[in-house]
Amino acid sequence: DVQLVESGGGSVQAGGSLRLSCAVSGYTGNCLGWFHRAPGNEREGVARILGDGSATYYGDSVKGRFTISRDNANLYLQMNSLKPEDTATYYCAASRKPLCHLRNPDEYEYWGQGTQVTVS
């Protein structure tokens, strides 16, 4: 079974940094991503990574501030220059498809339980 377990969320002041981790097990696919959902909002794509990590893509609101990376067992999201509007629950996700997109969360079959990030 594929399992995704996020960690690393917390509370931070605006301008600060956090690093989220997602422990990935049982997954042999090519496409992983991070999404977030703020209260009252739809789930939104944050960053996506393909294969060995050479191909990354970011949502417009996080470009230049967030960095997605992976190793054999984990997916990471380094978040710098955090803003109050980044406050949300963050989820890692994995897709069985060879290519997946941030604009379509339905392409991701596996999801973690989420970790809360609060920026004040």
C-alpha positions as CSV (number, residue, x, y, z in Angstrom):
1,D,0.0,0.0,0.0
2,V,1.1,3.5,-0.7
3,Q,1.4,5.7,2.4
4,L,2.2,9.4,2.7
5,V,2.8,11.0,6.1
6,E,3.5,14.7,6.4
7,S,5.4,16.4,9.1
8,G,7.1,19.8,9.8
9,G,4.1,22.1,10.0
10,G,3.8,24.7,12.7
11,S,3.4,28.4,13.5
12,V,5.8,31.0,12.3
13,Q,6.0,34.7,11.9
14,A,5.7,36.4,8.5
15,G,9.1,36.3,6.7
16,G,10.1,33.1,8.4
17,S,10.7,29.6,7.0
18,L,9.5,26.1,7.5
19,R,10.4,22.8,5.9
20,L,7.7,20.2,5.3
21,S,8.5,16.5,4.9
22,C,6.4,13.7,3.5
23,A,7.5,10.2,4.2
24,V,6.6,8.1,1.1
25,S,6.3,4.3,1.2
26,G,5.0,1.8,-1.3
27,Y,5.1,4.2,-4.2
28,T,7.0,3.6,-7.4
29,G,5.5,6.3,-9.6
30,N,6.8,9.4,-11.2
31,C,4.8,12.3,-10.0
32,L,4.5,13.8,-6.6
33,G,3.1,17.1,-5.4
34,W,2.2,19.5,-2.6
35,F,-1.2,21.1,-2.2
36,H,-2.8,23.3,0.4
37,R,-6.2,24.2,1.5
38,A,-7.1,27.3,3.5
39,P,-10.4,27.5,5.5
40,G,-13.3,28.2,3.1
41,N,-11.1,27.7,0.0
42,E,-10.6,25.0,-2.5
43,R,-7.6,22.7,-2.5
44,E,-4.8,24.5,-4.5
45,G,-1.7,23.1,-6.1
46,V,1.6,24.4,-4.6
47,A,4.4,22.5,-6.2
48,R,5.0,19.3,-8.3
49,I,8.0,17.2,-9.0
50,L,8.6,14.5,-11.6
51,G,11.0,11.6,-11.7
52,D,14.4,12.2,-10.2
53,G,13.6,15.7,-9.3
54,S,14.9,17.4,-12.4
55,A,11.4,18.7,-13.4
56,T,9.6,20.9,-11.0
57,Y,6.7,23.3,-11.3
58,Y,5.2,25.8,-8.9
59,G,2.0,27.7,-8.4
60,D,2.2,31.4,-9.1
61,S,1.8,32.4,-5.5
62,V,4.8,30.5,-4.3
63,K,7.3,30.9,-7.1
64,G,10.7,32.1,-5.9
65,R,9.8,31.4,-2.2
66,F,9.1,27.6,-2.1
67,T,11.3,24.7,-3.3
68,I,10.1,21.1,-3.8
69,S,12.6,18.3,-3.7
70,R,12.7,14.6,-3.1
71,D,15.0,11.7,-2.2
72,N,14.3,7.9,-2.3
73,A,11.9,7.9,0.7
74,N,10.8,11.5,1.2
75,L,9.2,14.5,-0.4
76,Y,10.1,18.0,0.9
77,L,8.8,21.5,0.6
78,Q,11.1,24.3,1.8
79,M,9.1,27.4,2.4
80,N,10.8,30.7,2.7
81,S,9.6,34.3,3.1
82,L,6.3,33.0,4.4
83,K,3.2,35.2,4.3
84,P,0.0,35.2,6.3
85,E,-1.8,34.1,3.1
86,D,0.3,30.9,3.1
87,T,-1.7,29.8,6.2
88,A,-3.3,26.5,5.3
89,T,-3.3,22.7,5.7
90,Y,-0.6,21.3,3.5
91,Y,-0.9,17.9,1.8
92,C,1.5,15.7,-0.1
93,A,0.1,13.7,-2.9
94,A,1.2,11.0,-5.4
95,S,0.0,10.0,-8.8
96,R,0.1,6.7,-10.7
97,K,0.1,8.7,-14.0
98,P,3.4,9.4,-15.8
99,L,2.6,13.1,-15.8
100,C,0.4,15.0,-13.4
101,H,-0.6,18.7,-13.1
102,L,-1.1,21.1,-10.2
103,R,-4.3,22.3,-11.7
104,N,-6.0,18.9,-11.4
105,P,-5.9,17.4,-7.9
106,D,-8.0,14.5,-9.2
107,E,-5.0,13.2,-11.0
108,Y,-3.4,12.2,-7.6
109,E,-4.7,9.0,-6.2
110,Y,-2.8,9.0,-2.9
111,W,-2.9,11.7,-0.2
112,G,-1.4,12.3,3.2
113,Q,-3.4,13.4,6.2
114,G,-2.1,17.0,6.1
115,T,0.0,19.2,8.3
116,Q,-1.1,22.7,9.5
117,V,1.0,25.8,8.6
118,T,0.1,29.0,10.4
119,V,1.8,32.3,9.5
120,S,1.1,35.4,11.6
